Amino acid sequence: MDKEIITALVRIIILLPLICGLAYLTVKFGYGRTKMPFVQASRRMRILERLSLGPKSGLTLVQVGGKYILMAHQERNIILVKEMDELPEEIEFATPEWKFSQLFNKQKP
């Protein structure tokens, strides 16, 4: 084998475990612990529902203990809209009576 190939393989063998170890330590003890969305440290709050009102705004329904809080949020602003003791009723959406395939079955004039 060529000397350059052997040198490259030795570098890979040494550096790959080192990089994987540093990545593991970072996730375990550092940045990953506070920034990963799937890690939940507390169970006192739950986001029940989110509704987007635009590219940078929306509504969020949050449960905190036994209370429900409706918040509006924009790019740099969060507003408490309403605080409720009971969860509001769920809204049922009516399904359309026509089917998607009917759009293509219309005859052309």
Backbone as ProteinMPNN parsed JSONL, in Angstrom:
{"seq_chain_A": "MDKEIITALVRIIILLPLICGLAYLTVKFGYGRTKMPFVQASRRMRILERLSLGPKSGLTLVQVGGKYILMAHQERNIILVKEMDELPEEIEFATPEWKFSQLFNKQKP", "coords_chain_A": {"N_chain_A": [[0.837, -1.186, 0.0], [0.263, 2.293, -0.434], [2.12, 4.903, 1.186], [0.75, 7.248, 1.868], [-1.934, 6.47, 1.949], [-1.929, 4.684, 4.099], [-1.255, 6.444, 6.165], [-3.52, 8.113, 6.135], [-5.527, 6.256, 6.865], [-4.687, 5.599, 9.475], [-5.024, 8.071, 10.716], [-7.826, 8.324, 10.518], [-8.635, 6.123, 12.061], [-7.731, 6.924, 14.569], [-8.898, 9.517, 14.975], [-11.709, 9.288, 14.538], [-12.974, 7.74, 16.712], [-12.354, 9.576, 18.744], [-13.769, 11.909, 17.996], [-16.407, 10.897, 18.069], [-16.565, 10.27, 20.804], [-16.324, 12.837, 21.981], [-18.647, 14.01, 20.934], [-20.59, 12.427, 22.207], [-20.11, 13.093, 24.934], [-20.73, 15.803, 24.844], [-23.481, 15.782, 24.244], [-24.427, 14.323, 26.431], [-23.625, 15.757, 28.788], [-23.553, 18.466, 28.214], [-24.408, 20.859, 25.909], [-26.519, 19.463, 24.619], [-28.264, 18.563, 26.639], [-29.823, 20.754, 27.493], [-30.945, 21.828, 25.196], [-32.218, 19.98, 23.533], [-35.294, 19.05, 22.089], [-36.777, 16.748, 22.757], [-36.159, 15.981, 25.307], [-37.513, 16.06, 28.417], [-37.588, 17.788, 31.314], [-39.417, 18.529, 33.211], [-42.728, 17.798, 34.297], [-44.881, 19.364, 34.759], [-46.023, 21.109, 33.034], [-47.771, 21.191, 29.925], [-47.996, 21.35, 26.425], [-50.905, 21.62, 24.812], [-52.152, 22.222, 22.393], [-51.398, 23.775, 19.269], [-51.836, 26.532, 17.112], [-51.275, 27.86, 14.052], [-51.156, 31.167, 12.967], [-49.989, 32.601, 11.062], [-46.823, 33.164, 9.343], [-45.084, 33.919, 11.42], [-46.553, 33.966, 13.756], [-49.006, 32.859, 16.198], [-51.293, 30.766, 18.105], [-51.258, 29.233, 21.305], [-52.219, 26.608, 23.379], [-51.829, 25.856, 26.671], [-51.333, 23.608, 29.369], [-51.04, 24.108, 32.731], [-50.441, 22.722, 35.612], [-53.558, 22.499, 37.088], [-54.763, 24.372, 35.527], [-55.598, 26.073, 32.468], [-54.02, 27.776, 29.889], [-54.273, 30.185, 27.417], [-52.258, 31.427, 24.969], [-51.021, 34.026, 22.889], [-48.631, 34.373, 20.361], [-46.045, 36.178, 18.797], [-43.397, 37.269, 16.63], [-41.536, 38.577, 18.427], [-42.954, 38.678, 20.798], [-45.089, 37.715, 23.435], [-48.325, 37.087, 24.508], [-50.691, 36.881, 27.091], [-53.722, 35.555, 26.562], [-56.033, 34.34, 27.645], [-56.926, 32.854, 30.752], [-57.978, 29.792, 31.964], [-60.064, 27.64, 33.95], [-61.206, 25.281, 33.192], [-60.985, 22.996, 30.455], [-61.653, 24.126, 27.188], [-64.48, 23.329, 25.032], [-64.175, 20.837, 22.483], [-63.839, 21.489, 19.033], [-65.767, 20.361, 16.389], [-65.051, 19.381, 13.138], [-66.717, 19.698, 10.086], [-67.061, 17.288, 7.578], [-66.551, 17.484, 4.06], [-69.149, 16.956, 1.625], [-68.65, 16.221, -0.946], [-66.339, 14.339, -2.976], [-62.833, 13.991, -3.497], [-62.186, 12.811, -5.928], [-64.29, 13.559, -7.521], [-63.704, 16.041, -8.513], [-62.119, 15.625, -10.737], [-63.772, 14.249, -12.402], [-65.563, 15.932, -13.571], [-67.172, 17.13, -16.461], [-65.707, 18.594, -19.302], [-66.485, 21.786, -20.757]], "CA_chain_A": [[0.0, 0.0, 0.0], [0.962, 3.561, -0.49], [2.341, 5.497, 2.501], [-0.291, 8.257, 2.107], [-3.165, 5.761, 2.302], [-1.749, 4.165, 5.453], [-1.332, 7.599, 7.063], [-4.927, 8.527, 6.19], [-6.262, 5.254, 7.642], [-4.309, 5.753, 10.886], [-5.699, 9.284, 11.196], [-9.257, 8.017, 10.662], [-8.783, 5.198, 13.186], [-7.506, 7.678, 15.803], [-9.777, 10.678, 15.127], [-13.137, 8.951, 14.55], [-13.448, 7.501, 18.09], [-12.22, 10.807, 19.511], [-14.908, 12.773, 17.642], [-17.629, 10.267, 18.605], [-16.537, 10.432, 22.258], [-16.63, 14.232, 22.28], [-20.063, 14.228, 20.642], [-21.341, 11.787, 23.286], [-19.969, 13.902, 26.145], [-21.454, 17.055, 24.636], [-24.916, 15.506, 24.376], [-24.709, 13.822, 27.772], [-23.387, 16.701, 29.874], [-23.446, 19.861, 27.81], [-25.4, 21.56, 25.102], [-27.655, 18.615, 24.289], [-29.179, 18.401, 27.763], [-30.727, 21.894, 27.621], [-31.49, 22.282, 23.925], [-32.93, 18.957, 22.777], [-36.723, 19.178, 22.366], [-37.411, 15.533, 23.251], [-35.816, 15.787, 26.709], [-38.433, 16.815, 29.265], [-37.153, 17.75, 32.701], [-40.547, 18.791, 34.09], [-44.012, 17.285, 33.821], [-45.924, 20.233, 35.291], [-46.617, 21.859, 31.922], [-47.963, 20.462, 28.671], [-48.588, 22.081, 25.312], [-52.017, 20.798, 24.347], [-52.472, 22.486, 20.998], [-50.828, 24.971, 18.643], [-52.528, 26.949, 15.897], [-50.505, 28.88, 13.362], [-51.954, 32.247, 12.39], [-49.152, 33.208, 10.04], [-45.468, 32.616, 9.387], [-44.384, 34.225, 12.667], [-47.508, 34.193, 14.838], [-49.879, 31.731, 16.446], [-51.912, 30.583, 19.417], [-50.834, 28.013, 21.98], [-52.987, 26.241, 24.567], [-50.897, 25.192, 27.581], [-51.864, 23.174, 30.657], [-50.096, 24.302, 33.83], [-51.144, 22.185, 36.77], [-54.971, 22.298, 36.793], [-55.269, 25.514, 34.767], [-55.323, 26.105, 31.046], [-53.634, 29.126, 29.496], [-54.239, 30.444, 25.984], [-51.287, 32.472, 24.716], [-50.748, 34.431, 21.514], [-47.211, 34.693, 20.234], [-45.546, 36.734, 17.55], [-41.951, 37.117, 16.499], [-40.832, 38.988, 19.646], [-43.973, 39.061, 21.76], [-46.002, 36.678, 23.928], [-49.422, 37.746, 25.208], [-51.658, 36.014, 27.746], [-55.051, 35.864, 26.039], [-57.063, 33.929, 28.596], [-56.607, 31.797, 31.699], [-59.218, 29.054, 32.182], [-60.012, 26.538, 34.912], [-61.636, 24.075, 32.487], [-60.611, 22.915, 29.058], [-62.782, 24.464, 26.32], [-65.03, 22.226, 24.24], [-63.49, 20.555, 21.229], [-64.604, 21.901, 17.856], [-65.842, 19.299, 15.395], [-64.991, 19.875, 11.773], [-67.612, 18.989, 9.183], [-66.39, 16.774, 6.385], [-67.287, 17.863, 2.858], [-69.975, 15.887, 1.051], [-68.074, 15.828, -2.224], [-65.096, 13.594, -2.876], [-61.75, 14.551, -4.292], [-62.228, 12.25, -7.285], [-65.33, 14.249, -8.286], [-63.111, 17.195, -9.177], [-61.572, 15.208, -12.015], [-64.825, 13.633, -13.205], [-66.403, 16.946, -14.217], [-67.011, 17.172, -17.905], [-65.218, 19.862, -19.822], [-67.479, 22.389, -21.656]], "C_chain_A": [[0.878, 1.244, 0.0], [1.057, 4.17, 0.911], [1.261, 6.522, 2.855], [-1.608, 7.605, 2.541], [-3.076, 5.229, 3.73], [-1.854, 5.305, 6.476], [-2.776, 8.075, 7.221], [-5.756, 7.555, 7.022], [-5.946, 5.365, 9.134], [-4.987, 6.985, 11.467], [-7.187, 9.028, 11.434], [-9.485, 7.138, 11.887], [-8.615, 5.932, 14.518], [-8.567, 8.752, 16.012], [-11.271, 10.333, 15.214], [-13.645, 8.614, 15.95], [-13.364, 8.748, 18.969], [-13.396, 11.75, 19.243], [-16.21, 12.199, 18.195], [-17.697, 10.414, 20.127], [-16.875, 11.854, 22.671], [-18.101, 14.56, 22.005], [-20.94, 13.62, 21.737], [-21.296, 12.623, 24.567], [-20.725, 15.224, 26.027], [-22.956, 16.85, 24.817], [-25.263, 15.111, 25.805], [-24.626, 14.906, 28.846], [-23.476, 18.167, 29.481], [-24.651, 20.395, 27.084], [-26.658, 20.731, 24.864], [-28.683, 18.494, 25.394], [-30.201, 19.53, 27.822], [-31.437, 22.243, 26.327], [-32.266, 21.235, 23.14], [-34.408, 18.984, 23.124], [-37.355, 17.932, 22.968], [-37.059, 15.227, 24.697], [-36.728, 16.67, 27.549], [-38.0, 16.67, 30.719], [-38.339, 17.883, 33.65], [-41.832, 18.258, 33.472], [-45.163, 18.145, 34.317], [-46.627, 21.031, 34.206], [-46.707, 20.96, 30.697], [-48.517, 21.412, 27.629], [-49.663, 21.174, 24.726], [-52.274, 20.978, 22.86], [-51.784, 23.767, 20.541], [-51.594, 25.25, 17.357], [-51.735, 28.075, 15.267], [-51.458, 29.903, 12.747], [-51.207, 32.958, 11.266], [-47.751, 32.651, 10.149], [-44.745, 32.857, 10.709], [-45.332, 34.484, 13.826], [-48.411, 32.977, 15.001], [-50.478, 31.771, 17.835], [-51.439, 29.262, 19.989], [-51.688, 27.813, 23.223], [-52.091, 25.372, 25.437], [-51.631, 24.803, 28.857], [-50.747, 23.326, 31.686], [-50.818, 23.875, 35.093], [-52.585, 21.889, 36.395], [-55.574, 23.431, 35.992], [-54.839, 25.407, 33.318], [-55.085, 27.552, 30.63], [-53.584, 29.197, 27.979], [-53.322, 31.634, 25.759], [-51.204, 32.756, 23.222], [-49.273, 34.784, 21.441], [-46.913, 35.178, 18.833], [-44.037, 36.612, 17.566], [-41.21, 37.472, 17.789], [-41.792, 39.299, 20.786], [-44.807, 37.85, 22.153], [-47.044, 37.379, 24.786], [-50.322, 36.684, 25.828], [-53.046, 36.437, 27.274], [-56.114, 35.551, 27.079], [-56.525, 32.825, 29.491], [-57.909, 31.123, 32.087], [-59.003, 27.953, 33.215], [-60.39, 25.215, 34.26], [-61.19, 24.149, 31.037], [-61.814, 23.262, 28.182], [-63.239, 23.25, 25.513], [-64.26, 22.07, 22.942], [-64.405, 20.908, 20.066], [-64.575, 20.76, 16.85], [-65.859, 19.926, 14.011], [-65.907, 19.027, 10.905], [-66.827, 18.52, 7.963], [-67.198, 17.155, 5.157], [-68.034, 16.672, 2.272], [-69.445, 15.425, -0.303], [-66.766, 15.098, -1.988], [-64.066, 14.2, -3.818], [-61.789, 14.061, -5.729], [-63.284, 12.934, -8.155], [-64.777, 15.48, -9.006], [-62.607, 16.842, -10.57], [-62.631, 14.619, -12.935], [-65.732, 14.651, -13.874], [-66.121, 16.978, -15.703], [-66.579, 18.557, -18.338], [-66.259, 20.441, -20.789], [-66.996, 22.428, -23.076]], "O_chain_A": [[2.05, 1.226, 0.379], [0.162, 3.969, 1.732], [0.895, 6.649, 4.024], [-2.311, 8.133, 3.403], [-4.043, 5.316, 4.486], [-2.471, 5.142, 7.528], [-3.201, 8.406, 8.327], [-6.602, 7.984, 7.807], [-6.844, 5.239, 9.966], [-5.475, 6.946, 12.596], [-7.741, 9.468, 12.442], [-10.412, 7.374, 12.662], [-9.286, 5.597, 15.494], [-9.087, 8.889, 17.119], [-12.019, 11.028, 15.901], [-14.672, 9.158, 16.355], [-14.209, 8.952, 19.84], [-13.954, 12.324, 20.178], [-17.03, 12.941, 18.734], [-18.771, 10.656, 20.677], [-17.637, 12.058, 23.617], [-18.724, 15.304, 22.761], [-21.926, 14.231, 22.149], [-22.325, 12.836, 25.209], [-21.293, 15.706, 27.007], [-23.623, 17.654, 25.468], [-26.296, 15.529, 26.328], [-25.483, 14.96, 29.728], [-23.473, 19.032, 30.357], [-25.771, 20.378, 27.596], [-27.763, 21.272, 24.906], [-29.871, 18.336, 25.11], [-31.354, 19.28, 28.174], [-32.468, 22.914, 26.374], [-32.921, 21.582, 22.157], [-34.767, 18.946, 24.301], [-38.383, 18.041, 23.636], [-37.615, 14.289, 25.269], [-36.715, 17.893, 27.407], [-38.039, 15.577, 31.285], [-38.276, 17.4, 34.781], [-41.991, 18.271, 32.251], [-46.312, 17.703, 34.298], [-47.709, 21.571, 34.434], [-45.857, 20.101, 30.46], [-49.416, 22.2, 27.924], [-49.368, 20.096, 24.209], [-52.577, 20.019, 22.151], [-51.611, 24.71, 21.313], [-51.952, 24.335, 16.615], [-51.544, 29.126, 15.879], [-52.437, 29.545, 12.091], [-51.766, 33.83, 10.6], [-47.503, 31.759, 10.96], [-43.873, 32.071, 11.081], [-44.956, 35.156, 14.788], [-48.567, 32.171, 14.083], [-50.213, 32.674, 18.629], [-51.241, 28.291, 19.259], [-51.86, 28.732, 24.023], [-51.646, 24.302, 25.022], [-52.45, 25.566, 29.367], [-49.663, 22.761, 31.541], [-51.699, 24.579, 35.586], [-52.828, 21.106, 35.476], [-56.788, 23.456, 35.79], [-53.855, 24.746, 32.985], [-55.86, 28.443, 30.979], [-52.936, 28.376, 27.331], [-53.565, 32.721, 26.285], [-51.303, 31.848, 22.397], [-48.73, 35.416, 22.347], [-47.438, 34.676, 17.839], [-43.468, 35.931, 18.419], [-40.327, 36.721, 18.204], [-41.469, 40.109, 21.656], [-45.186, 37.05, 21.299], [-46.709, 38.162, 25.675], [-50.675, 35.703, 25.173], [-53.49, 37.55, 27.556], [-56.982, 36.375, 27.366], [-55.763, 31.967, 29.047], [-58.853, 31.798, 32.497], [-57.908, 27.404, 33.339], [-59.959, 24.152, 34.706], [-61.038, 25.231, 30.471], [-62.902, 22.736, 28.415], [-62.498, 22.283, 25.335], [-63.758, 23.042, 22.377], [-65.608, 20.653, 20.114], [-63.51, 20.253, 16.498], [-66.591, 20.882, 13.753], [-65.884, 17.798, 10.973], [-66.032, 19.267, 7.394], [-68.428, 17.148, 5.212], [-67.604, 15.527, 2.406], [-69.777, 14.326, -0.748], [-66.158, 15.223, -0.925], [-64.409, 14.842, -4.811], [-61.462, 14.81, -6.65], [-63.194, 12.899, -9.382], [-65.341, 15.909, -10.012], [-62.664, 17.668, -11.481], [-62.4, 14.503, -14.139], [-66.591, 14.274, -14.671], [-64.975, 16.867, -16.14], [-67.038, 19.563, -17.798], [-66.859, 19.693, -21.561], [-67.711, 22.904, -23.959]]}, "name": "protein", "num_of_chains": 1, "seq": "MDKEIITALVRIIILLPLICGLAYLTVKFGYGRTKMPFVQASRRMRILERLSLGPKSGLTLVQVGGKYILMAHQERNIILVKEMDELPEEIEFATPEWKFSQLFNKQKP"}
